[in-house]
Amino acid sequence: MEIREARHGDWDQIWPFLRDIVADGETYAYPDDLTAERAEAMWTPAQPGTSVVAVDDAEVLGTAIIGPNRPGRGSHVATASFMVSPSSRGRGVGRLLGEYALQWAGAARFRAMQFNAVVDTNTAAIALWELLGFETIGTVPQAFDSRTRGLVGLRVMYRRL
């Protein structure tokens, strides 16, 4: 398995699992009517950000976008978003993408990384981010409308680089 920058041709493999994860309604606050075109634009950040994929041979197992959390005076803090194909879960794809994001942000001279919206019921993601050194610095109560659990909190997680 390797991590590399995403290429336009990767989108045909990314879109099906991204679409399904969004439709699941448990981890991302994207609109239910998200189109492939709009999703691709969202998942293709402008410089200095980047979009990467975890691949095994030619198969895309997961993807991440990494870049500044805020423009201007907030641009020294990075953020990232991650999606792993459900068929690839349990193989260390998320961890590899998370480690890559941290290394990329450090090399790009960001001073920290912040996740703005980790769904409180996404215990696997929370455990992974804590393993990688993130801490929850706050939770916005009932800020996410989970399809199965109703209103749940959104965590802000942070780690210095």
C-alpha positions in Angstrom: 0.0 0.0 0.0 1.3 3.5 -0.8 0.1 7.1 -0.5 0.4 9.3 -3.5 -1.1 12.5 -4.8 -4.6 12.0 -6.3 -4.9 12.1 -10.1 -8.0 13.0 -12.1 -8.4 9.4 -13.1 -8.7 8.3 -9.5 -12.0 10.0 -9.1 -13.9 7.1 -10.8 -12.8 5.0 -7.8 -13.2 7.6 -5.1 -16.7 8.8 -6.0 -18.5 5.5 -5.3 -17.3 5.2 -1.7 -17.4 8.9 -1.0 -21.0 9.0 -2.2 -21.9 6.0 -0.1 -20.2 7.4 3.0 -22.0 10.7 2.6 -25.3 8.9 2.0 -24.8 6.8 5.1 -25.3 10.0 7.1 -23.1 9.1 10.0 -19.8 10.9 9.6 -19.9 13.9 7.1 -22.1 16.9 7.1 -22.2 17.1 3.3 -25.6 17.6 1.6 -27.6 14.5 0.7 -27.9 15.7 -2.9 -24.1 16.0 -3.4 -23.2 15.5 -7.0 -20.1 13.8 -8.3 -19.0 17.1 -9.9 -19.5 19.2 -6.7 -17.8 16.5 -4.6 -14.8 16.3 -6.9 -14.5 20.1 -6.6 -14.7 19.9 -2.8 -12.2 17.0 -2.7 -9.6 18.8 -4.9 -8.2 21.7 -2.8 -6.3 24.6 -4.2 -2.6 25.0 -3.4 -1.2 24.9 -0.8 -3.6 22.0 -0.1 -3.4 18.6 -1.6 -5.6 15.5 -2.2 -4.0 12.1 -1.8 -5.0 8.5 -2.2 -4.0 5.2 -0.5 -3.6 2.7 -3.3 -2.8 -1.0 -3.5 -1.6 -1.6 -7.1 -4.3 0.3 -9.1 -7.0 0.1 -6.4 -7.9 3.2 -4.5 -8.5 2.2 -0.8 -9.0 5.6 0.7 -8.4 9.3 0.2 -7.6 12.5 2.2 -7.5 16.2 1.6 -5.0 18.3 3.5 -4.4 22.0 3.7 -4.8 25.1 5.7 -7.6 25.2 8.2 -8.3 28.8 7.7 -7.0 31.5 5.3 -4.8 34.4 6.2 -3.9 34.6 9.9 -5.2 31.0 10.5 -3.2 29.5 7.7 -0.4 28.2 10.0 -2.8 25.4 11.3 -3.6 22.5 8.9 -6.7 20.5 8.6 -7.5 17.3 6.8 -10.5 15.1 5.9 -10.3 11.3 5.3 -12.5 8.7 3.7 -11.7 5.0 3.5 -13.6 2.6 1.3 -15.8 0.4 3.5 -14.3 -2.6 1.8 -10.9 -1.5 2.9 -11.6 -0.8 6.5 -9.5 -2.7 9.1 -6.4 -2.7 6.9 -4.7 0.3 8.4 -5.6 2.6 5.5 -6.9 5.4 7.8 -3.9 5.3 10.0 -1.5 5.4 7.0 -3.5 8.4 5.6 -3.4 10.1 9.0 0.3 9.6 9.4 0.9 10.9 5.9 -1.2 14.0 6.6 0.8 14.8 9.7 4.1 14.3 7.9 2.9 16.4 4.9 1.7 19.2 7.2 5.0 19.2 9.1 7.0 19.3 5.9 4.8 22.2 4.7 5.7 24.1 8.0 2.2 24.1 9.5 2.5 24.4 13.3 -0.5 22.3 14.2 -3.4 20.3 12.8 -7.0 20.7 13.7 -10.1 18.7 12.8 -13.2 20.9 13.0 -15.9 18.3 13.0 -15.3 14.8 14.2 -18.7 13.2 14.9 -18.9 12.2 18.5 -20.3 8.8 17.7 -17.5 8.0 15.2 -15.5 6.1 17.9 -13.1 4.4 15.4 -12.0 7.8 14.1 -11.7 9.3 17.6 -9.6 6.4 18.7 -7.3 6.7 15.7 -6.8 10.4 16.1 -6.1 10.0 19.8 -3.6 7.3 19.0 -1.9 9.8 16.6 -1.7 12.4 19.3 -4.8 14.4 18.9 -6.9 15.7 21.8 -10.4 16.8 21.9 -10.4 20.5 22.8 -14.1 21.0 22.7 -17.4 19.5 21.6 -20.3 21.4 20.0 -23.4 19.7 21.5 -26.0 18.4 19.0 -24.2 19.9 16.0 -24.5 16.9 13.8 -27.7 15.2 12.7 -26.8 11.5 12.6 -29.2 9.5 10.3 -29.5 6.8 13.0 -28.8 8.5 16.3 -30.3 12.0 15.8 -28.5 15.0 17.1 -25.0 14.2 18.4 -21.9 16.3 19.2 -19.1 17.4 16.9 -15.6 17.3 18.4 -12.8 19.8 17.6 -9.6 17.8 17.8 -6.1 19.3 17.8 -2.4 18.3 17.7 0.7 20.4 17.6 3.3 19.4 15.0 
